[in-house]
């Protein structure tokens, strides 16, 4: 669905928008690179939020590596938890 995501992002880019990628231990660098390529094709300034799946065992080192790789293509990449789940808001 990468093409669909890019089409949607192009339409939404006229507003205040960000992209969220929920990741787990099986998420590959290649998947994050693909995500970044879609975002960068529209606008490198669109923020990317990388969120580890709540309760999934994913090492901080891996999260930081994904962020570093994403920052090679995008200007604003953040790693944050799924706050809505921590707060019990579904």
N, C-alpha and C positions, 0 to 999 in steps of 0.2 A: 504493500500500500504506500510505498515511498512517494510515488508520483501523486497520489491523492493528497498526501500530507503536504507536499510542496505546493500544489494548487491551492489548498486551503490556506496555507501560510501566506501565499502571495496576496490573497484576498484580505486576510486578517491584518496584514502588515501595515495597512493604513490606519490601524488603531494601536492602542497600547497593548502589545502582545508579548508573550514569552512562550518558550517550549519547555515541556517537562518530559524527562526520560526516566521512567522507573526502572531500576536496575537490580539485579541479583547476582549471585556468584557465577552464574552461567553467562552473564552478559559479556560479550567480547569487545575488545578494542575496535574491531572492525565494525561492529554495530554502532558504537558511539561515533566513529569516523563517518559512517553513512548518515547518521543523524546530523552531524555537523555540516556535512556537504549539502544537505537539503536546506538547512538554515542559512548557511553562507551563500547559497545560490540566490537567496532572497535578500538577505541583509546581515552582514557579520555582526551588527550591533544588537540584533535580537538576542535577549538573554536566554541561556539554556540552564535549566535547573536539573541537576542529577539527584534523584531520590532513591535511596536504597529501600527495597521492600521491607516493611515493618515485620520484624520477627525473623527475617532471613539472615543467615550467617554470611556476611560479606565483610571482608577485611578492610580496615581503614586505608591500608596501603593500596589496595585495588581501587578504591574510590578516588584516592588522590591521583593515581596513575590515569584513570579515566578523565579526571578533570584536567590534568596537565595536557593530555592529548587533545582534548576539546579546545583548550586555550590556544593551541597552535592554529586553529581555524576561526575561532570566535573571540569576540572582545570581552564578553561577560558570561562566565560559567561559575555556577554556585552548586555546592553540595549541601543539601538540607534534608532533614528527616521528614517523613510523612506526618506533619504536625497534626493534621486532622485525626489521624489514628491515635496519636499519643494523647490527644485531648478527648478522645471518645466521640468525635463528631464524624459520622459516616455520611 
